[in-house]
Amino acid sequence: MRKRLVLILPVLLGAALLPANPAPDARASAVPSPAERVAKLTGPGSINDTEARFGLKATDLGILWDNGSGEILTAFGDSYGSGWTGPGGGAGDPATIDWRCNLLFRSKDRNLADGMTLDSAAEDRPGHAKEFLGCKKIDRDEHTVIPTAGISVGKRQYVQYMSVNYWGPAGSWFTNHSGFAYSDDNGETWTKDPKAIWKNTAAWDDNFQMNALVRSGGYVYLIGTPNGRFGNAHLARVPEKQVLSKNAWRYWNGSNWSRDERSAVPIAAGPISEVSVQWNAYLGKWLMMYLDEQRASVVLRSAASLTGPWSGQQVVARGTDFPGLYGTFMHPWSTGPDLYFTMSQWDPYNVFLMHTKLTDDGAITNLITDPGFEAQTGPAPSPPWQLNGHGGIDRTNLGHTGTNNAFVRDSIGQHQLQQTVAVRPHHRYRLSAWLRTADNNTETMLGARTLRGKTLTQKTSGPRPQYTQVSTVFNTGRESLIQLYAGFFGHGQDVWLQLDDVVLEEVR
């Protein structure tokens, strides 16, 4: 995608995915090892020689779906020919870069261990992949049209796309609308349905501007995010035969399916962008993969149901290992513990096939990301953990388990560590954590509150000289996003609190 530089954090993101010796209830339920690059799929030096075969030197995204007839269809975003100079989208003389807003390729390759062969493309002439969805190429009107997801229902192929008005600062762009296009000839020709669109708001904050698509139980589901890289994920669905009927879509409001799009609640807390969702038979769970811009990492969540609860994030690929990474989409033909996915990099502005291994430890689904602080590599907490007051990260084996823990320390006022999490409204949850404090800590607290600051639960106690597990059970009420916190209130003496192995789990 043009003008979308990934923000690379100034510190190395941690390599550990779990505490070295995790407590059973502090582990995540689906844990990938860090990803490895399998093959470059597009551009110079790629296994597909796309420049010579299809006039494609540089591109991004690589959205994958099964066409139902033994092929994988792959949609790319802004794409360029031999005049492209790099790095990034649009680089070079506009008269010679052969800019196409999107392209479509096909693959029958089931042996992904050595890459993914692209067998053919939708072409406008031999040896030249064509722009399959029209775009105006007018900035501040319709700069480009980017596919964000694809799915087949019977012999019909559907693509979800976003109409980009203009590119903003890094990680930000602004869309006119998202919409459906369909093809009945395996991707050769496409029709944009003018009624099957989700118009953006005047504030640029509609929740279904960049979407993933899945099928389940006779429905097509839309997992949506706002334009840009900083929104939450929301959920909608429609009967399979009514995909193009906008009025037939229903939106998950936390309890049931509503006609009102505005009633949709977050199913996973952002920042989420370029999201890919897929059922994984090996784990028996849904997987959600996306770029977390704040962590400059591709991450993975899992859930038994599309409505959640979704687990905390596990890092799959880091920007420190793959600079400028973004746009990851899971391959539908991944099997067993092997998860294959496409991934873009801004430089060389091309698409790679990646691989990671999945494991399932059978533990409860923990909604906390980095529950043991093992991904923290600097002295200050990094997202999604936030520090309110004074504190930091211990990385010297002072934790309950593993190497790291977080701490707060001061003498006066309230000091807390906190994280925002998506929950299901009107459900019961148990929050637990291991706490250790100074002997003179008279007001230790563990709790949950709304984003407006209303307390949902708070367990308050005195000093805890040894690590002690503290728990509290609460009902989320109408809330779909809550903030968890742990800390103390100081009354004039130097006090401290250490925090480790935090768990939020749904209870019956």
PyMOL commands that set and color helices and strands:
alter all, ss='L'
color gray80, all
select helices_A, chain A and resi 24-26+50-54+112-114+240-242+246-248+261-263
alter helices_A, ss='H'
color red, helices_A
select strands_A, chain A and resi 31-32+36-40+61-66+72-76+103-107+120-121+123-125+128-129+144-153+156-167+173-183+191-199+210-216+219-225+231-239+250-252+257-258+268-280+285-292+297-303+314-318+325-330+338-345+350-359+386-388+391-394+405-422+428-437+444-450+455-461+468-475+481-507
alter strands_A, ss='S'
color yellow, strands_A
deselect
rebuild
show_as cartoon
